[in-house]
Amino acid sequence: MTALLKSIVIAAVANAASLAFAALIFDGFNIRFGWFLIAIALFTALTVALREVVVNTVNRYARGYTILGGLALTFLGLAFTDLVVPASGFSIAGWGTWIGATLIVWAAGVAYGEVDTKRPVARTPHG
């Protein structure tokens, strides 16, 4: 599996889990199954592309900016997905829901970033 494909698969799983969890705990976050799949594909494409841009342009030592930037990019990704996907299939209503959903999806993105950037452990021959 190529690195990009692996990154997309890991991101899609993390996004699916975090979006489903946010929809489960927030009354103002509604997703319908068919649109859920489209929302995952759209949001994953956005986050993988934006992550590459951020990783390649932000100094690794600017952790505070990275955290704030990640939150902002997550919010923008959710807002764009909410704008593009019809409200009957994906909708987020209320500031509390927006903030909570953004934090949940962002946290999953941080976890995905940790998993995605880990180098594989070298295997030793059994002898």
N, CA, C and O of each residue as an XYZ file, in Angstrom:
508
protein
N       0.852     -1.175      0.000
C       0.000      0.000      0.000
C       0.899      1.240      0.000
O       1.833      1.333      0.797
N       0.619      2.178     -0.884
C       1.426      3.384     -0.953
C       1.198      4.246      0.289
O       0.194      4.097      0.985
N       2.135      5.140      0.552
C       2.037      6.002      1.734
C       0.795      6.896      1.668
O       0.123      7.103      2.678
N       0.492      7.423      0.480
C      -0.675      8.290      0.334
C      -1.967      7.508      0.567
O      -2.864      7.985      1.263
N      -2.064      6.327     -0.004
C      -3.263      5.509      0.179
C      -3.424      5.123      1.648
O      -4.530      5.161      2.187
N      -2.321      4.753      2.291
C      -2.363      4.424      3.723
C      -2.842      5.623      4.523
O      -3.663      5.474      5.428
N      -2.346      6.796      4.208
C      -2.735      8.026      4.894
C      -4.224      8.308      4.714
O      -4.908      8.699      5.660
N      -4.716      8.108      3.503
C      -6.142      8.348      3.217
C      -7.022      7.345      3.979
O      -8.051      7.725      4.538
N      -6.623      6.085      4.002
C      -7.414      5.065      4.704
C      -7.445      5.354      6.205
O      -8.509      5.303      6.821
N      -6.300      5.655      6.789
C      -6.250      5.956      8.222
C      -7.082      7.197      8.535
O      -7.815      7.222      9.523
N      -6.971      8.222      7.697
C      -7.749      9.452      7.900
C      -9.241      9.174      7.779
O     -10.028      9.691      8.573
N      -9.642      8.374      6.809
C     -11.068      8.071      6.624
C     -11.629      7.324      7.823
O     -12.748      7.602      8.256
N     -10.874      6.386      8.361
C     -11.325      5.648      9.545
C     -11.447      6.592     10.741
O     -12.449      6.565     11.456
N     -10.433      7.420     10.956
C     -10.480      8.374     12.073
C     -11.633      9.360     11.906
O     -12.331      9.671     12.871
N     -11.830      9.846     10.696
C     -12.920     10.794     10.446
C     -14.287     10.139     10.609
O     -15.201     10.741     11.173
N     -14.429      8.931     10.125
C     -15.710      8.226     10.277
C     -16.039      8.023     11.747
O     -17.164      8.276     12.178
N     -15.061      7.570     12.512
C     -15.290      7.332     13.938
C     -15.608      8.632     14.675
O     -16.530      8.671     15.489
N     -14.856      9.690     14.397
C     -15.064     10.943     15.133
C     -16.363     11.634     14.723
O     -17.057     12.189     15.575
N     -16.700     11.608     13.446
C     -17.961     12.211     13.007
C     -19.151     11.432     13.560
O     -20.138     12.029     13.989
N     -19.062     10.103     13.551
C     -20.148      9.283     14.098
C     -20.302      9.527     15.597
O     -21.423      9.643     16.094
N     -19.191      9.605     16.314
C     -19.237      9.856     17.754
C     -19.840     11.228     18.049
O     -20.686     11.364     18.932
N     -19.402     12.240     17.306
C     -19.947     13.594     17.502
C     -21.447     13.622     17.211
O     -22.212     14.254     17.940
N     -21.864     12.942     16.152
C     -23.296     12.901     15.818
C     -24.088     12.153     16.882
O     -25.254     12.462     17.128
N     -23.460     11.179     17.505
C     -24.123     10.402     18.544
C     -24.337     11.223     19.820
O     -25.383     11.108     20.458
N     -23.371     12.037     20.191
C     -23.488     12.735     21.475
C     -24.090     14.136     21.381
O     -24.520     14.684     22.395
N     -24.130     14.724     20.187
C     -24.699     16.066     20.040
C     -26.018     16.012     19.285
O     -26.076     15.530     18.154
N     -27.074     16.510     19.917
C     -28.389     16.545     19.259
C     -28.383     17.427     18.017
O     -29.146     17.192     17.080
N     -27.521     18.445     18.011
C     -27.477     19.366     16.887
C     -26.637     18.893     15.714
O     -26.481     19.626     14.737
N     -26.099     17.697     15.787
C     -25.267     17.152     14.711
C     -26.000     15.956     14.128
O     -26.135     14.920     14.780
N     -26.469     16.103     12.905
C     -27.257     15.051     12.256
C     -26.594     14.592     10.967
O     -26.180     15.397     10.132
N     -26.505     13.274     10.832
C     -25.929     12.675      9.627
C     -26.827     11.520      9.201
O     -27.280     10.737     10.035
N     -27.076     11.422      7.919
C     -27.799     10.278      7.341
C     -26.770      9.398      6.640
O     -25.789      9.902      6.091
N     -26.991      8.080      6.657
C     -25.964      7.129      6.231
C     -25.364      7.418      4.851
O     -24.143      7.520      4.730
N     -26.178      7.549      3.828
C     -25.643      7.782      2.479
C     -24.801      9.054      2.410
O     -23.727      9.072      1.809
N     -25.295     10.090      3.020
C     -24.561     11.356      3.044
C     -23.364     11.277      3.980
O     -22.386     12.003      3.801
N     -23.433     10.406      4.969
C     -22.311     10.198      5.879
C     -21.096      9.729      5.088
O     -19.983     10.209      5.307
N     -21.307      8.798      4.175
C     -20.202      8.304      3.347
C     -19.626      9.413      2.471
O     -18.411      9.521      2.310
N     -20.503     10.230      1.911
C     -20.041     11.352      1.080
C     -19.304     12.368      1.946
O     -18.261     12.886      1.546
N     -19.847     12.655      3.138
C     -19.200     13.600      4.054
C     -17.815     13.102      4.463
O     -16.871     13.888      4.545
N     -17.693     11.804      4.717
C     -16.386     11.243      5.073
C     -15.398     11.415      3.924
O     -14.260     11.835      4.134
N     -15.832     11.091      2.719
C     -14.952     11.226      1.553
C     -14.524     12.677      1.350
O     -13.346     12.956      1.126
N     -15.476     13.592      1.428
C     -15.173     15.010      1.235
C     -14.276     15.537      2.346
O     -13.256     16.171      2.075
N     -14.651     15.279      3.594
C     -13.875     15.767      4.724
C     -12.473     15.160      4.739
O     -11.502     15.850      5.049
N     -12.364     13.872      4.405
C     -11.059     13.219      4.363
C     -10.175     13.822      3.278
O      -8.995     14.078      3.514
N     -10.729     14.048      2.105
C      -9.951     14.669      1.024
C      -9.443     16.041      1.460
O      -8.284     16.386      1.229
N     -10.314     16.814      2.088
C      -9.915     18.142      2.563
C      -8.815     18.061      3.614
O      -7.808     18.764      3.525
N      -9.014     17.196      4.613
C      -8.047     17.145      5.709
C      -6.701     16.576      5.283
O      -5.661     17.050      5.742
N      -6.700     15.570      4.416
C      -5.428     15.012      3.950
C      -4.670     16.059      3.134
O      -3.463     16.230      3.309
N      -5.370     16.753      2.248
C      -4.730     17.789      1.433
C      -4.228     18.938      2.301
O      -3.091     19.384      2.147
N      -5.065     19.413      3.204
C      -4.668     20.530      4.064
C      -3.555     20.132      5.022
O      -2.678     20.941      5.324
N      -3.585     18.890      5.502
C      -2.534     18.419      6.404
C      -1.180     18.455      5.707
O      -0.182     18.870      6.297
N      -1.148     18.022      4.455
C       0.106     18.046      3.705
C       0.624     19.473      3.547
O       1.822     19.721      3.683
N      -0.272     20.403      3.263
C       0.123     21.809      3.115
C       0.686     22.331      4.433
O       1.744     22.960      4.454
N      -0.015     22.073      5.524
C       0.417     22.573      6.827
C       1.737     21.938      7.240
O       2.646     22.642      7.680
N       1.858     20.626      7.108
C       3.076     19.929      7.515
C       4.278     20.439      6.725
O       5.378     20.549      7.266
N       4.072     20.745      5.467
C       5.187     21.199      4.636
C       5.502     22.684      4.780
O       6.546     23.132      4.308
N       4.624     23.458      5.420
C       4.871     24.903      5.519
C       5.096     25.408      6.935
O       5.667     26.483      7.118
N       4.665     24.665      7.927
C       4.788     25.131      9.307
C       6.016     24.523      9.952
O       6.278     23.328      9.821
N       6.756     25.352     10.644
C       7.924     24.916     11.384
C       7.484     23.913     12.447
O       6.530     24.177     13.178
N       8.146     22.791     12.545
C       7.804     21.739     13.513
C       7.783     22.265     14.952
O       7.077     21.718     15.799
N       8.545     23.310     15.229
C       8.644     23.814     16.595
C       7.565     24.831     16.932
O       7.504     25.318     18.061
N       6.738     25.146     15.993
C       5.654     26.102     16.222
C       4.406     25.345     16.665
O       3.358     25.433     16.025
N       4.523     24.606     17.755
C       3.447     23.713     18.211
C       2.153     24.467     18.498
O       1.077     24.001     18.124
N       2.236     25.612     19.149
C       1.037     26.389     19.451
C       0.289     26.788     18.190
O      -0.937     26.693     18.131
N       1.015     27.228     17.197
C       0.383     27.594     15.929
C      -0.197     26.367     15.238
O      -1.246     26.444     14.597
N       0.479     25.251     15.369
C      -0.007     24.021     14.759
C      -1.325     23.588     15.395
O      -2.244     23.161     14.695
N      -1.418     23.698     16.713
C      -2.648     23.325     17.412
C      -3.781     24.245     16.996
O      -4.859     23.776     16.631
N      -3.550     25.548     17.048
C      -4.587     26.501     16.651
C      -4.941     26.350     15.174
O      -6.109     26.421     14.794
N      -3.928     26.144     14.360
C      -4.174     25.947     12.931
C      -4.971     24.682     12.669
O      -5.857     24.669     11.814
N      -4.662     23.616     13.401
C      -5.407     22.368     13.253
C      -6.867     22.531     13.635
O      -7.757     22.016     12.958
N      -7.110     23.254     14.729
C      -8.496     23.522     15.135
C      -9.220     24.343     14.078
O     -10.368     24.057     13.736
N      -8.539     25.370     13.560
C      -9.154     26.216     12.535
C      -9.424     25.425     11.259
O     -10.489     25.564     10.659
N      -8.469     24.598     10.841
C      -8.656     23.800      9.626
C      -9.762     22.767      9.804
O     -10.517     22.498      8.869
N      -9.862     22.188     10.996
C     -10.947     21.239     11.274
C     -12.288     21.944     11.191
O     -13.226     21.436     10.578
N     -12.380     23.122     11.810
C     -13.616     23.895     11.760
C     -13.979     24.242     10.323
O     -15.130     24.093      9.911
N     -12.988     24.708      9.560
C     -13.249     25.054      8.155
C     -13.651     23.827      7.334
O     -14.529     23.916      6.475
N     -13.016     22.689      7.594
C     -13.389     21.455      6.898
C     -14.813     21.041      7.211
O     -15.554     20.631      6.318
N     -15.206     21.147      8.487
C     -16.583     20.843      8.867
C     -17.557     21.834      8.238
O     -18.621     21.451      7.754
N     -17.180     23.118      8.251
C     -18.057     24.150      7.677
C     -18.238     23.924      6.175
O     -19.351     24.039      5.662
N     -17.160     23.606      5.476
C     -17.254     23.359      4.037
C     -18.107     22.126      3.759
O     -18.936     22.130      2.849
N     -17.898     21.064      4.551
C     -18.698     19.853      4.384
C     -20.163     20.146      4.661
O     -21.039     19.674      3.937
N     -20.437     20.927      5.710
C     -21.806     21.308      6.052
C     -22.436     22.143      4.938
O     -23.635     22.035      4.679
N     -21.638     22.961      4.290
C     -22.121     23.806      3.198
C     -22.418     22.990      1.939
O     -23.422     23.228      1.268
N     -21.554     22.037      1.621
C     -21.666     21.281      0.374
C     -22.705     20.161      0.452
O     -23.480     19.965     -0.485
N     -22.722     19.436      1.554
C     -23.651     18.313      1.703
C     -25.014     18.869      2.114
O     -25.086     19.697      3.021
N     -26.089     18.433      1.470
C     -27.428     18.941      1.818
C     -27.751     18.749      3.304
O     -27.342     17.766      3.923
N     -28.489     19.705      3.854
C     -28.837     19.681      5.274
C     -29.616     18.425      5.660
O     -29.587     18.012      6.819
N     -30.305     17.823      4.709
C     -31.046     16.597      5.015
C     -30.100     15.423      5.272
O     -30.520     14.409      5.831
N     -28.835     15.544      4.874
C     -27.883     14.454      5.044
C     -26.773     14.731      6.023
O     -26.195     13.796      6.578
N     -26.454     16.007      6.253
C     -25.356     16.376      7.142
C     -25.614     17.796      7.612
O     -25.618     18.732      6.812
N     -25.828     17.956      8.909
C     -26.038     19.306      9.422
C     -25.516     19.431     10.842
O     -25.628     18.513     11.655
N     -24.948     20.586     11.113
C     -24.450     20.913     12.443
C     -25.127     22.216     12.839
O     -25.037     23.212     12.121
N     -25.811     22.208     13.993
C     -26.551     23.389     14.434
C     -26.197     23.723     15.874
O     -26.125     22.842     16.730
N     -25.979     25.001     16.127
C     -25.699     25.473     17.479
C     -24.209     25.595     17.738
O     -23.421     24.733     17.348
N     -23.833     26.687     18.407
C     -22.415     26.934     18.664
C     -21.787     25.865     19.536
O     -20.640     25.475     19.318
N     -22.539     25.385     20.531
C     -22.007     24.322     21.385
C     -21.698     23.072     20.591
O     -20.683     22.416     20.827
N     -22.569     22.737     19.650
C     -22.361     21.568     18.798
C     -21.164     21.798     17.881
O     -20.336     20.905     17.696
N     -21.074     23.004     17.304
C     -19.939     23.319     16.432
C     -18.614     23.194     17.188
O     -17.658     22.604     16.685
N     -18.567     23.753     18.393
C     -17.329     23.713     19.181
C     -17.002     22.276     19.585
O     -15.871     21.822     19.417
N     -18.003     21.560     20.120
C     -17.777     20.179     20.546
C     -17.382     19.267     19.399
O     -16.443     18.481     19.523
N     -18.089     19.366     18.286
C     -17.775     18.528     17.124
C     -16.381     18.846     16.591
O     -15.627     17.943     16.228
N     -16.046     20.126     16.547
C     -14.708     20.515     16.084
C     -13.633     19.921     16.976
O     -12.635     19.399     16.477
N     -13.819     19.991     18.292
C     -12.826     19.440     19.221
C     -12.694     17.926     19.085
O     -11.583     17.396     19.113
N     -13.813     17.232     18.938
C     -13.780     15.767     18.798
C     -13.089     15.364     17.498
O     -12.219     14.494     17.493
N     -13.477     15.996     16.410
C     -12.892     15.647     15.106
C     -11.419     16.051     15.069
O     -10.596     15.334     14.499
N     -11.084     17.185     15.668
C      -9.684     17.625     15.734
C      -8.854     16.629     16.537
O      -7.757     16.261     16.116
N      -9.366     16.185     17.696
C      -8.630     15.223     18.524
C      -8.382     13.920     17.763
O      -7.302     13.336     17.854
N      -9.381     13.476     17.018
C      -9.195     12.274     16.200
C      -8.145     12.526     15.117
O      -7.370     11.633     14.775
N      -8.128     13.744     14.582
C      -7.120     14.104     13.588
C      -5.717     14.102     14.165
O      -4.765     13.699     13.496
N      -5.586     14.556     15.415
C      -4.289     14.523     16.085
C      -3.843     13.075     16.261
O      -2.690     12.736     15.994
N      -4.764     12.225     16.714
C      -4.440     10.805     16.884
C      -4.065     10.175     15.547
O      -3.110      9.402     15.466
N      -4.819     10.506     14.498
C      -4.513      9.998     13.158
C      -3.123     10.452     12.724
O      -2.359      9.680     12.146
N      -2.806     11.707     13.008
C      -1.487     12.226     12.650
C      -0.364     11.477     13.342
O       0.692     11.251     12.752
N      -0.586     11.089     14.596
C       0.415     10.320     15.325
C       0.589      8.930     14.731
O       1.714      8.450     14.593
N      -0.501      8.290     14.382
C      -0.445      6.950     13.792
C       0.168      7.020     12.402
O       0.982      6.175     12.028
N      -0.226      8.028     11.644
C       0.208      8.136     10.256
C       1.675      8.497     10.127
O       2.294      8.162      9.118
N       2.256      9.171     11.115
C       3.643      9.592     10.991
C       4.623      8.645     11.663
O       5.833      8.852     11.575
N       4.129      7.615     12.331
C       5.032      6.650     12.968
C       5.722      5.821     11.898
O       5.099      5.368     10.938
N       7.002      5.638     12.083
C       7.739      4.794     11.146
C       7.536      3.332     11.524
O       7.458      2.998     12.706
N       7.454      2.476     10.540
C       7.279      1.058     10.856
C       8.478      0.516     11.625
O       9.617      0.906     11.369
N       8.219     -0.369     12.553
C       9.284     -1.000     13.318
C       9.940     -2.055     12.435
O       9.261     -2.858     11.795
N      11.270     -2.041     12.412
C      11.982     -3.026     11.609
C      11.783     -4.419     12.188
O      11.878     -4.623     13.398
N      11.512     -5.352     11.326
C      11.332     -6.733     11.768
C      12.689     -7.420     11.850
O      13.570     -7.214     11.016
N      12.820     -8.227     12.866
C      14.052     -8.999     12.995
C      13.750    -10.432     12.608
O      12.683    -10.958     12.924
N      14.679    -11.054     11.932
C      14.449    -12.460     11.548
C      14.431    -13.356     12.790
O      15.214    -13.173     13.722
N      13.529    -14.311     12.776
C      13.441    -15.256     13.884
C      14.396    -16.407     13.590
O      14.435    -16.955     12.489
N      15.150    -16.744     14.601
C      16.154    -17.609     14.334
C      16.461    -18.891     14.688
O      17.488    -19.420     14.262
